[in-house]
Structures are given as structure tokens and as C-alpha cells.
Amino acid sequence: MSFGSHAYVPDARNETVFFNVNGELKRRAEAVVNVFDSGFMLGDGIWEGLRVHNGRVAFLDNHMTRLWEGAKALDIDIGISKDALIARIDETLKANDMKEHVHIRLMVTRGLRSTPYQDPRVIISPATIVIAPEFKEPDPKTAVNTLKLYTVAVRRGRADVQDPGLNSHSKINCITACIQSIKAGADEGLMLDPQGFVATCNSTHFFIVRNGEVWTSSGDYCLDGITRGKIVELCKANNIPVFEKNFRLMQCYSADEAFTTGTFAGLAPVGEIDGRIIGDGKRGPMVERLQKLYQAHIHADTSA
């Protein structure tokens, strides 16, 4: 079964991998949290998706910065230093002998509650920190085969409702968007902002290519994506015109190329939006060029 840009190659080794739960290594089947945990009970937590290449986490400093900023915004005390958390990640990778094609879900919640109630003053434990690694190689076809997107009714919200810049456990709006796109026969949902401009996809960021220029949203209504930011930086470093701006859905339909970005699959080409074929419906030259630049950037970062 395909899961769009998150399609992956199954790996039997994942049945017995070690997860790290609050500093203790536990087999996958035994890695559990209490039903009173804030993340389980209320979606009260933050997370990061990490990729491992050459035995190292790519762009680790960026991910740690975003995690700590999210914790500060939600007034969550992670309870350990960045260096200590990185040491836990390294310990977990070493225990699993993981060096390549590894994806980590790093989750931090506010901790255990004494009763089912949202008030953070009922917290009775330190933060819950779970490091969940998997041997997870993206399906190679994702880099070439094009995705189908569907513009969903669910909007990206304003920062005064639920800040879309927070990588929080509360993802129900994105899940609802994903469901709508699946029911429409698409791979992922394209989401608009409150003004009707294109914002992002339900689980990836979105770009279009028009007349040699690369466009992505203003960033006001989407997560501060690590991969998104790297693509913008790579465009600037390689004399590719790139713009973070408001643009309309109709401008996507007539784009030369389109693609998504994310930590797991990197860049994935888009061939169809709402039944409209984008370009010739195949991966275009700009996407292919940026894929190569991004892979080289990952290699340089993890080989340093």
C-alpha cells in the first residue's frame, strides 16, 4: 500500500528494535507509556522527525533548536540538556546498530497527570521523553513517481487559535485534512490559509516552479520545516530564484512543476492537483536538480 510521500520499504528488523523511554532501552513491544501521560490523554507534547545518514542525524542542531523553542512556547520543562538528549539518541542508535535509512520519532510530553484534566498544575512527573527509531527506507519510487494532491476544506489556522508553527502532538486538523484527501483518491491534502492562499500540505511542505522560479508559501501558516528551509537555502546558494510569498491555487494549476518536502522522503514530485495535470505530469528538471543538491547537502552535513 502506498502512503504518498511517506511510502517506505518494510523491514523485519523493526519488530525487535530498542526504543528509549525516559532513558531506558525497551524492545518495541514493551515500549509503552502510562494512560495518564499528557501526550496520550490530551495531545500535550512536541515531537521531531529525524533522519540518520552515515550514522549521524542530519541537521541535528536545527531539530534541537526547534524542539526547545516548541517546549518553551508550551512551557514544557524537558528536564535534561540538549547534550544529554543527543547522548540518549546516540545510545539508542548504537544499541540497534543503526547507521543508514533510519527514521526517528522523538517525542516529548508534559509528563504524567494525577487526573484526566488539562490544567498543567496536575502534572506529577518529569517530562516523558520517547525515542522511537525504525529501519525505514523511503520507497525509491517516491523520488520519481508523482504525487496526487487534493485541496481540502480544512484550513491552516491563525496563530491566535492554534499556532501552526508548533510541532505539537495535537495534529487533528492535519489528520482530518489527510482523511479528506484519501477519500478524494489523492495521496495528500493541500491546505490553504485563512485568506485562501496556498499554505502547506497536511504532512509535508509545498513548492511550485514557474518560469524557472521556485515558490513556496510565506510560512505564516505552516511549520518551520527543516527540509523546507534547506531547499530555500540551496536555491539561494545555487542562483535559483526562490520566493516565500502568498500565491493562489490557480497559480498552482498552471505551474511548470510542483513538489513536496519533508524530513522522511526529502523532495517528492507532484504531478496532479485537484485533477489538473501539473506540467507534463512527470518529475521535472528543477525537482531533479534540487533532489541532487539536497542529497549532497545531507551527505556534507553528516560527513562533517
CORMO-V674828 format. One record per pair of residues at least 24 apart in sequence whose C-alpha atoms are under 6 Angstrom apart, sorted by the first residue. I is the first residue (numbers start at 0). J is the second residue. D is the distance in whole Angstrom. If there is no record, write none. Layout:
<<I;J;D> <I;J;D>>
This chain:
<<3;186;5> <6;138;5> <7;136;6> <7;137;4> <7;138;5> <8;136;6> <8;138;5> <13;133;6> <18;130;6> <18;131;5> <19;129;6> <19;130;5> <20;129;5> <21;128;5> <35;111;5> <35;112;5> <36;110;6> <36;111;4> <37;108;6> <37;109;6> <37;110;6> <37;111;6> <38;108;5> <42;168;5> <42;169;5> <43;108;6> <44;107;6> <44;108;4> <44;109;6> <44;167;6> <44;168;5> <45;107;5> <45;166;6> <45;167;4> <45;168;5> <46;105;5> <46;106;4> <47;105;5> <48;103;6> <48;104;5> <49;102;6> <49;103;5> <50;101;6> <50;102;5> <51;99;6> <51;101;5> <52;99;5> <53;98;6> <53;99;6> <54;98;4> <55;301;6> <57;301;6> <69;165;6> <75;109;6> <77;126;6> <100;134;6> <100;135;6> <100;136;5> <101;133;6> <101;134;5> <101;135;5> <102;132;6> <102;133;5> <102;135;6> <103;131;5> <103;132;4> <104;131;5> <105;129;6> <105;130;5> <137;264;6> <142;267;5> <145;268;5> <145;269;5> <145;270;5> <146;269;4> <146;270;6> <147;185;5> <147;186;5> <147;271;5> <147;272;6> <148;185;5> <148;186;6> <148;187;5> <148;188;6> <148;272;5> <149;180;5> <149;185;6> <149;188;5> <149;189;6> <149;272;6> <149;273;5> <150;188;6> <150;189;5> <151;176;6> <151;188;6> <151;190;6> <154;190;6> <154;191;5> <154;192;5> <155;192;5> <155;220;6> <163;220;6> <163;221;5> <163;222;6> <164;221;6> <164;222;4> <164;223;6> <173;201;5> <196;245;6> <196;246;6> <196;247;5> <197;247;6> <203;259;6> <203;260;6> <203;261;5> <204;259;5> <204;260;5> <205;259;5> <206;257;6> <206;258;5> <207;256;6> <207;257;4> <208;254;6> <208;255;6> <208;256;5> <208;257;6> <209;254;5> <209;255;5> <212;240;5> <212;241;6> <213;241;5> <214;241;6> <214;242;5> <215;243;5> <216;243;5> <216;244;5> <216;245;6> <217;243;5> <217;244;4> <217;245;6> <226;261;6> <226;262;6> <227;260;6> <266;290;6>>
